[in-house]
Amino acid sequence: VELSDQARRSIGLKLGTVALSTFQRTIRVPGTVVERPGRTRQAVIAPLTGQVTQVYCTPGEAVRPGQPLFELRLTHEELVQAQADLLATTEEIDVVKRESARLEELRTDGLIATKRILEQEYELQKLEGRQRAQRQGLILHGLHEEQVDAIVSTRTLLSKITVRVPAVDASAEAAAFVLQDLRVERGEYVAIGDTLGLLVDHSILLIEGEGFEKDIPGISAAAAAGRPVAAILESG
């Protein structure tokens, strides 16, 4: 077939040299937006046995790390007794320290034996060791170190605890939690480990593609080469 110059211009025919070259092929697969396993959802559990006295948030409300969610009145007898034992030991330490200070003043006048002072020092060491063990016991019960310090400094038992939105790991991206589900009501009694609510973080989600068997070699090669992935949403 022979074409004149005018006919070539009319049909937009362009001539060129055929040569081998590299090209990219796009693989299109259906996909769905899904949550991140182990990251998107986070359960809020009761750290101690008690009664729910306050519920600070409602389902669907956005919350931030550290924000109060629930308030529990502690009813666990073992925990109450552990706090009382810590306070008793703390008071004994104060008594021994005052007695040691008094004996030190008398020793300067030669009115007290060194043996008596050493006995007080040994008693103080024994009480301080017991106090450390009791502090660790309270932490194992679910209290934070700051709460244990408050018990010792104020000389009062901890009667209630505030359950807050969990803190975000410094190495992780900033979370934007929403209280999706509320599992308890005000006045309800809960045990250690009971789920109080469910938080979700939908700030980052995943796209899960459903490739066909014939696409597996191409998908594997694209993943190994780090090829870009684009998503087209069918709806807003």
Rosetta silent file (secondary structure, phi, psi, omega in degrees, C-alpha in Angstrom):
SEQUENCE: VELSDQARRSIGLKLGTVALSTFQRTIRVPGTVVERPGRTRQAVIAPLTGQVTQVYCTPGEAVRPGQPLFELRLTHEELVQAQADLLATTEEIDVVKRESARLEELRTDGLIATKRILEQEYELQKLEGRQRAQRQGLILHGLHEEQVDAIVSTRTLLSKITVRVPAVDASAEAAAFVLQDLRVERGEYVAIGDTLGLLVDHSILLIEGEGFEKDIPGISAAAAAGRPVAAILESG
SCORE:     score description
SCORE:     0.000 S_00000001
   1 L     0.000  127.262  178.906    0.000    0.000    0.000 S_00000001
   2 L  -111.125  132.905 -179.879    1.453    3.326   -0.987 S_00000001
   3 L  -120.013  139.934  176.988    0.372    6.556    0.659 S_00000001
   4 L   -77.739  167.845  178.356    1.081   10.032   -0.509 S_00000001
   5 H   -60.087  -38.894 -179.884    2.515   12.677    1.802 S_00000001
   6 H   -66.361  -38.467  179.612   -0.910   14.332    2.051 S_00000001
   7 H   -66.845  -37.787  178.811   -2.572   11.015    3.004 S_00000001
   8 H   -64.677  -41.289  178.532    0.018   10.421    5.726 S_00000001
   9 H   -67.432  -34.656 -178.335   -0.598   13.845    7.168 S_00000001
  10 H   -66.321  -38.786 -178.397   -4.339   13.307    7.077 S_00000001
  11 H   -94.800    0.837  178.061   -4.234   10.090    9.143 S_00000001
  12 L    70.667   31.507 -178.343   -1.431   11.311   11.434 S_00000001
  13 L   -75.133  129.278  176.872    0.980    8.592   10.398 S_00000001
  14 L  -122.419  134.676 -179.050    4.416    8.847   11.958 S_00000001
  15 L  -100.078  145.508  178.127    7.329    6.673   10.910 S_00000001
  16 L  -158.603  172.679 -179.601   10.036    5.448   13.236 S_00000001
  17 L   -92.750  129.736  178.632   12.579    2.721   13.801 S_00000001
  18 L   -80.077  127.400  179.940   11.394   -0.355   15.703 S_00000001
  19 L  -146.924  152.865  177.932   13.776   -1.276   18.567 S_00000001
  20 L   -72.478  138.350  177.995   13.698   -3.327   21.749 S_00000001
  21 L  -152.786  169.693  179.780   13.258   -1.319   24.968 S_00000001
  22 L   -89.951  138.537  177.927   12.117   -1.695   28.580 S_00000001
  23 L  -136.808  161.628  179.134    8.516   -0.954   29.463 S_00000001
  24 L  -108.649  137.442  177.848    6.396   -1.165   32.617 S_00000001
  25 L  -111.580  133.165 -179.189    3.225   -3.209   32.911 S_00000001
  26 L   -94.100  131.230  176.392    0.551   -2.261   35.412 S_00000001
  27 L  -103.226  124.476  179.593   -1.211   -4.996   37.394 S_00000001
  28 L  -109.021  122.858  178.958   -4.718   -4.093   38.542 S_00000001
  29 L  -131.786  149.183  176.100   -6.225   -6.123   41.370 S_00000001
  30 L   -71.339  148.831 -179.345   -9.315   -5.528   43.530 S_00000001
  31 E  -149.338  167.379  178.607   -8.616   -4.448   47.107 S_00000001
  32 E  -136.375  149.726  175.497  -10.268   -3.336   50.314 S_00000001
  33 E   -81.093  125.987 -176.422   -9.305   -0.911   53.073 S_00000001
  34 E  -129.968  163.517  177.009   -8.632   -2.886   56.277 S_00000001
  35 L   -77.890  161.361  177.565   -7.482   -2.209   59.823 S_00000001
  36 L   -85.668  117.660 -179.371   -3.921   -2.853   60.963 S_00000001
  37 L   -59.201  128.664  177.854   -3.807   -6.119   62.926 S_00000001
  38 L    78.893   -2.121 -178.349   -2.646   -5.503   66.483 S_00000001
  39 L  -122.601  -42.127 -173.228   -2.475   -1.714   65.993 S_00000001
  40 L   -68.054  -44.321 -176.546   -5.880   -0.335   65.040 S_00000001
  41 E  -103.155  141.337  177.971   -7.850   -1.754   67.987 S_00000001
  42 E  -143.698  122.044  179.547   -6.819   -1.523   71.627 S_00000001
  43 E   -81.790  142.184  173.770   -8.799   -2.831   74.564 S_00000001
  44 E  -102.955  115.811 -175.262   -8.970   -0.845   77.800 S_00000001
  45 E  -109.682  159.924  178.219   -8.906   -3.296   80.701 S_00000001
  46 L   -78.958  119.339 -179.223   -9.487   -2.917   84.411 S_00000001
  47 L   -73.918  -21.182 -177.227   -6.088   -2.878   86.164 S_00000001
  48 L  -145.086  162.858  176.164   -7.676   -3.668   89.543 S_00000001
  49 L   -77.805  133.901 -179.704  -10.892   -5.004   91.022 S_00000001
  50 E  -178.378 -171.915  179.042  -13.360   -2.281   91.865 S_00000001
  51 E  -111.419  133.725  179.497  -16.592   -0.444   91.169 S_00000001
  52 E   -73.637  115.203 -179.295  -17.009    1.929   88.225 S_00000001
  53 E  -104.503  -22.728  179.136  -17.867    5.308   89.742 S_00000001
  54 E  -143.741  139.676  170.927  -17.308    7.562   86.711 S_00000001
  55 E  -122.218  112.399 -170.036  -17.443    7.148   82.915 S_00000001
  56 L   -89.342  -17.756 -175.028  -15.864   10.215   81.314 S_00000001
  57 L  -128.321  160.101  178.487  -16.359    9.496   77.576 S_00000001
  58 L  -115.796  153.865  178.971  -19.115    8.336   75.265 S_00000001
  59 L   -56.640  136.548 -178.153  -18.866    5.958   72.274 S_00000001
  60 L    92.967   -7.061 -178.403  -17.703    7.761   69.138 S_00000001
  61 L   -83.470  136.858  176.460  -15.801   10.426   71.070 S_00000001
  62 E   -78.314  135.023 -178.142  -12.224   11.207   70.043 S_00000001
  63 E  -131.096  159.314 -179.098   -9.753   10.863   72.921 S_00000001
  64 L  -119.902  157.257  179.344   -6.043   11.528   73.332 S_00000001
  65 L   -55.097  133.652  179.962   -3.345    9.606   75.245 S_00000001
  66 L    91.757   -9.654 -178.625   -3.523   10.282   78.977 S_00000001
  67 L   -75.010  138.477  179.565   -7.146   11.441   78.929 S_00000001
  68 E   -64.799  137.958  176.533   -9.340    9.970   81.727 S_00000001
  69 E  -114.086  -47.772 -176.942  -11.779    7.275   80.631 S_00000001
  70 E  -139.947  157.966  171.726  -13.026    5.622   83.831 S_00000001
  71 E  -126.362  128.889 -177.966  -12.739    5.975   87.584 S_00000001
  72 E  -115.232  135.592  170.126  -12.763    2.863   89.788 S_00000001
  73 E   -92.128  119.984 -172.461  -13.313    2.640   93.529 S_00000001
  74 E   -71.043  132.317  179.394  -10.966   -0.076   94.745 S_00000001
  75 L  -128.119    3.546 -177.298  -12.608   -2.985   96.531 S_00000001
  76 L   -74.555  113.932 -174.174   -9.897   -5.658   96.327 S_00000001
  77 H   -62.483  -39.222 -178.639   -9.232   -6.711   99.936 S_00000001
  78 H   -63.411  -38.064  178.541   -5.746   -8.040   99.223 S_00000001
  79 H   -68.707  -41.030  178.281   -4.731   -4.720   97.688 S_00000001
  80 H   -61.389  -43.409  179.747   -6.142   -2.755  100.632 S_00000001
  81 H   -66.048  -37.639  178.734   -4.231   -4.958  103.071 S_00000001
  82 H   -64.025  -38.820  176.121   -1.029   -4.602  101.031 S_00000001
  83 H   -65.229  -41.959  179.865   -1.340   -0.815  101.232 S_00000001
  84 H   -63.052  -39.483  178.798   -1.955   -0.989  104.987 S_00000001
  85 H   -64.403  -39.244  178.492    1.147   -3.165  105.454 S_00000001
  86 H   -64.105  -42.873  178.946    3.238   -0.650  103.509 S_00000001
  87 H   -63.921  -40.883  179.444    1.989    2.219  105.669 S_00000001
  88 H   -62.454  -43.781  178.660    2.701    0.255  108.861 S_00000001
  89 H   -63.837  -40.314  179.011    6.261   -0.484  107.736 S_00000001
  90 H   -61.661  -41.649  178.310    6.784    3.166  106.769 S_00000001
  91 H   -65.320  -39.525  177.814    5.691    4.289  110.238 S_00000001
  92 H   -63.001  -38.667  178.045    8.059    1.767  111.855 S_00000001
  93 H   -62.062  -42.052  178.985   10.922    3.145  109.759 S_00000001
  94 H   -61.676  -40.438 -179.841   10.143    6.653  110.984 S_00000001
  95 H   -64.532  -44.943 -179.062   10.201    5.452  114.600 S_00000001
  96 H   -64.685  -39.205  179.208   13.546    3.671  114.169 S_00000001
  97 H   -64.475  -40.387  178.514   15.071    6.725  112.475 S_00000001
  98 H   -66.223  -39.143  178.915   13.989    8.987  115.328 S_00000001
  99 H   -67.023  -39.710  178.402   15.361    6.556  117.878 S_00000001
 100 H   -62.805  -41.139  178.385   18.651    6.293  115.979 S_00000001
 101 H   -63.921  -38.963  178.741   18.962   10.080  115.930 S_00000001
 102 H   -65.698  -41.483  179.990   18.338   10.220  119.690 S_00000001
 103 H   -67.640  -34.673  177.828   20.955    7.547  120.371 S_00000001
 104 H   -62.449  -37.238  178.077   23.496    9.361  118.206 S_00000001
 105 H   -66.715  -39.017  179.586   23.102   12.434  120.402 S_00000001
 106 H   -71.281  -30.286 -177.938   23.620   10.355  123.541 S_00000001
 107 H   -65.879  -31.802  179.582   26.675    8.615  122.085 S_00000001
 108 L   -64.586  -24.493  178.144   28.518   11.919  121.862 S_00000001
 109 L   -93.870    1.043  179.838   28.180   12.186  125.639 S_00000001
 110 L    72.602   22.029 -177.148   29.348    8.601  126.161 S_00000001
 111 L   -97.228   -3.137 -176.966   25.996    7.598  127.677 S_00000001
 112 L  -135.056  144.780 -178.752   25.048    4.885  125.174 S_00000001
 113 L   -80.004  148.832  178.683   26.821    1.780  123.946 S_00000001
 114 H   -63.981  -31.543  179.858   27.803    1.379  120.300 S_00000001
 115 H   -58.662  -40.313 -179.723   26.089   -2.023  120.273 S_00000001
 116 H   -64.125  -39.077  179.158   22.707   -0.397  120.847 S_00000001
 117 H   -67.796  -40.718  178.641   23.235    1.941  117.902 S_00000001
 118 H   -63.464  -37.412  178.379   24.263   -0.947  115.644 S_00000001
 119 H   -61.853  -39.462  178.251   21.115   -2.837  116.599 S_00000001
 120 H   -67.333  -37.715  178.679   19.032    0.141  115.496 S_00000001
 121 H   -65.288  -41.982  177.574   20.901    0.325  112.184 S_00000001
 122 H   -64.140  -40.307  178.390   20.292   -3.371  111.522 S_00000001
 123 H   -63.235  -39.281  178.769   16.599   -2.945  112.370 S_00000001
 124 H   -65.024  -42.109  178.650   16.374   -0.022  109.968 S_00000001
 125 H   -62.700  -39.159  179.747   17.965   -2.039  107.172 S_00000001
 126 H   -65.527  -42.656 -179.929   15.523   -4.879  107.772 S_00000001
 127 H   -67.775  -39.661  178.853   12.515   -2.561  107.678 S_00000001
 128 H   -65.504  -35.773  174.973   13.711   -0.801  104.538 S_00000001
 129 H   -64.632  -41.561  177.002   14.120   -4.167  102.822 S_00000001
 130 H   -63.357  -39.497  179.899   10.572   -5.104  103.814 S_00000001
 131 H   -63.994  -40.656  178.755    9.313   -1.765  102.518 S_00000001
 132 H   -62.492  -41.270  179.108   10.976   -2.306   99.131 S_00000001
 133 H   -64.743  -40.304  179.435    9.358   -5.729   98.856 S_00000001
 134 H   -67.351  -36.672  176.680    5.953   -4.283   99.757 S_00000001
 135 H   -62.946  -45.284  178.860    6.341   -1.529   97.167 S_00000001
 136 H   -63.206  -35.713  177.632    7.141   -4.084   94.485 S_00000001
 137 H   -62.365  -41.284  178.447    4.120   -6.119   95.573 S_00000001
 138 H   -66.681  -37.088  177.606    1.826   -3.141   95.054 S_00000001
 139 H   -65.283  -38.535  176.772    3.308   -2.511   91.613 S_00000001
 140 H   -67.506  -25.972  176.224    2.642   -6.143   90.719 S_00000001
 141 H   -71.528  -15.651  178.194   -0.952   -5.621   91.876 S_00000001
 142 L   121.424   -1.306  178.493   -1.309   -3.008   89.133 S_00000001
 143 L   -80.942  152.582  174.386   -0.379    0.295   90.787 S_00000001
 144 L   -84.995  159.356 -179.356    2.065    2.699   89.184 S_00000001
 145 H   -60.586  -35.878  178.198    5.244    3.715   90.972 S_00000001
 146 H   -63.952  -36.979  178.556    3.924    7.267   91.300 S_00000001
 147 H   -67.849  -38.260  177.506    0.829    5.982   93.081 S_00000001
 148 H   -66.014  -40.989  177.093    2.942    3.969   95.516 S_00000001
 149 H   -60.363  -38.131 -179.856    5.066    7.068   96.197 S_00000001
 150 H   -66.314  -36.718  178.284    1.866    9.007   96.928 S_00000001
 151 H   -62.179  -42.770 -178.316    0.757    6.378   99.462 S_00000001
 152 H   -70.534  -42.221 -174.933    4.062    6.703  101.322 S_00000001
 153 H   -73.966  -38.017 -177.990    4.244   10.505  101.177 S_00000001
 154 H   -90.767  -14.032 -178.215    0.623   11.241  102.114 S_00000001
 155 L    59.497   35.974  178.018    0.246    8.314  104.548 S_00000001
 156 L  -131.593  147.800  178.985   -3.187    7.545  103.111 S_00000001
 157 L   -74.926  145.483  176.594   -4.557    4.461  101.374 S_00000001
 158 L   -79.411  115.574 -175.632   -5.369    4.682   97.687 S_00000001
 159 L  -100.781  -19.255 -179.724   -9.162    4.352   97.489 S_00000001
 160 E  -145.163  160.615 -178.494   -9.765    5.025   93.781 S_00000001
 161 E  -140.868  142.121  178.840   -7.894    4.836   90.507 S_00000001
 162 E  -101.850  125.758  176.920   -8.344    6.614   87.169 S_00000001
 163 E   -93.451  123.296 -174.397   -8.086    4.530   84.002 S_00000001
 164 E  -115.019  167.489  174.454   -6.696    6.656   81.183 S_00000001
 165 L   -63.259  129.513 -177.419   -6.118    6.358   77.443 S_00000001
 166 L   -57.700  146.435  176.688   -2.868    4.379   77.013 S_00000001
 167 L   -71.508  151.327 -179.818    0.256    6.329   76.190 S_00000001
 168 L   -89.549  138.014  176.960    1.659    6.015   72.685 S_00000001
 169 L   -60.374  136.267 -177.431    5.036    4.370   72.163 S_00000001
 170 L   -61.469  -27.994 -178.932    7.662    7.002   71.358 S_00000001
 171 L   -83.734   -9.575 -177.489    8.794    4.968   68.336 S_00000001
 172 L   -96.113  166.515  177.981    5.263    4.727   66.931 S_00000001
 173 L   -73.455  157.498 -179.123    3.274    7.255   64.974 S_00000001
 174 L   -62.615  134.087 -177.331    0.928    9.576   66.861 S_00000001
 175 L   -93.896  149.239  174.519   -2.359    7.882   67.626 S_00000001
 176 L  -127.332   86.822 -172.678   -5.824    9.386   67.170 S_00000001
 177 E   -80.746  150.654  171.069   -8.044    7.175   69.272 S_00000001
 178 E  -130.925  133.646  176.525  -11.826    6.997   69.211 S_00000001
 179 E   -75.655  101.783 -175.091  -13.831    5.211   71.907 S_00000001
 180 E   -82.734  -39.281 -173.919  -15.686    2.764   69.685 S_00000001
 181 E  -138.887  136.835  177.516  -17.354    0.531   72.267 S_00000001
 182 E  -110.423  121.194 -172.581  -18.270    0.964   75.940 S_00000001
 183 L  -101.407   -9.727 -176.502  -18.449   -2.335   77.831 S_00000001
 184 L  -130.759  163.260  176.663  -19.377   -1.183   81.376 S_00000001
 185 L  -120.099  160.188  177.182  -21.869    1.091   83.078 S_00000001
 186 L   -62.596  133.332 -178.317  -21.544    3.393   86.058 S_00000001
 187 L    93.328   -8.246 -178.268  -21.975    1.471   89.313 S_00000001
 188 L   -80.778  142.811  176.516  -20.921   -1.848   87.811 S_00000001
 189 E   -89.888  137.733 -179.569  -18.332   -4.023   89.580 S_00000001
 190 E  -129.472  154.364  177.698  -15.373   -5.216   87.498 S_00000001
 191 L  -108.301  166.276  178.592  -12.517   -7.634   88.116 S_00000001
 192 L   -57.948  130.085  178.190   -8.889   -7.413   87.090 S_00000001
 193 L    93.140   -9.492  177.610   -8.591   -7.956   83.346 S_00000001
 194 L   -67.139  143.407  179.105  -12.219   -7.156   82.484 S_00000001
 195 E   -80.755  123.303  179.192  -12.613   -5.104   79.310 S_00000001
 196 E   -91.648  -34.238 -179.017  -13.944   -1.629   80.049 S_00000001
 197 E  -167.321  173.862 -179.214  -14.002   -0.285   76.503 S_00000001
 198 E  -127.703  123.690  177.504  -12.521   -0.569   73.034 S_00000001
 199 E  -101.929  145.590  175.459  -10.387    2.127   71.388 S_00000001
 200 E  -129.915  148.030  178.063   -9.693    2.319   67.653 S_00000001
 201 E  -126.050  102.323 -177.629   -7.123    4.332   65.732 S_00000001
 202 L  -102.120   18.448  179.227   -8.117    4.829   62.088 S_00000001
 203 L   -68.264  -29.191  176.667   -5.504    7.494   61.319 S_00000001
 204 L  -132.354  124.669  179.533   -3.486    4.877   59.385 S_00000001
 205 L  -124.784  174.451  179.527   -5.095    1.923   57.603 S_00000001
 206 E  -115.681  157.383  172.205   -3.944   -0.744   55.153 S_00000001
 207 E  -111.614  121.804 -178.084   -5.055   -1.700   51.659 S_00000001
 208 E  -105.358  111.882 -179.923   -5.417   -5.441   51.190 S_00000001
 209 E   -87.850  150.492  179.969   -5.252   -6.539   47.557 S_00000001
 210 L  -117.967   84.992 -177.541   -6.795   -9.754   46.245 S_00000001
 211 L   -78.329  154.981  176.922   -4.522  -10.908   43.444 S_00000001
 212 L   -90.850  164.056 -175.792   -5.272  -13.757   41.087 S_00000001
 213 H   -60.284  -37.112 -179.197   -3.023  -16.775   40.668 S_00000001
 214 H   -69.079  -18.494 -178.885   -1.801  -15.582   37.271 S_00000001
 215 H   -90.676   -8.258 -173.823   -0.720  -12.269   38.860 S_00000001
 216 H   -57.976  -46.709  179.133    1.414  -13.822   41.600 S_00000001
 217 H   -59.455  -43.488 -179.731    4.742  -13.740   39.661 S_00000001
 218 H   -67.079  -39.806  178.934    4.239  -10.107   38.681 S_00000001
 219 H   -65.656  -41.488  179.202    3.142   -9.061   42.174 S_00000001
 220 H   -63.244  -42.055  179.649    6.126  -10.827   43.740 S_00000001
 221 H   -67.099  -39.780  179.311    8.534   -9.139   41.331 S_00000001
 222 H   -65.417  -39.972  179.086    6.937   -5.729   41.936 S_00000001
 223 H   -66.656  -40.723 -179.687    7.160   -6.165   45.705 S_00000001
 224 H   -65.730  -32.816 -178.833   10.795   -7.264   45.508 S_00000001
 225 H   -88.068   -4.772 -179.267   11.657   -4.225   43.375 S_00000001
 226 L    69.223   36.229 -178.650    9.721   -1.830   45.610 S_00000001
 227 L   -66.903  147.526  179.173    7.424   -0.687   42.812 S_00000001
 228 L   -67.773  151.510  178.546    4.930    2.067   43.706 S_00000001
 229 L  -121.171  130.273  177.204    1.341    1.150   44.487 S_00000001
 230 L  -118.505  144.210 -179.797   -1.595    3.412   43.673 S_00000001
 231 L  -119.705  136.569  175.922   -5.151    3.002   44.921 S_00000001
 232 L  -114.680  114.802 -179.709   -8.317    4.192   43.207 S_00000001
 233 L   -82.441  133.036 -178.873  -11.279    4.451   45.568 S_00000001
 234 L   -77.190  -20.384  178.833  -14.617    3.578   44.042 S_00000001
 235 L  -139.271  166.021 -177.942  -16.427    5.840   46.526 S_00000001
 236 L   -66.608    0.000    0.000  -15.578    8.855   48.624 S_00000001
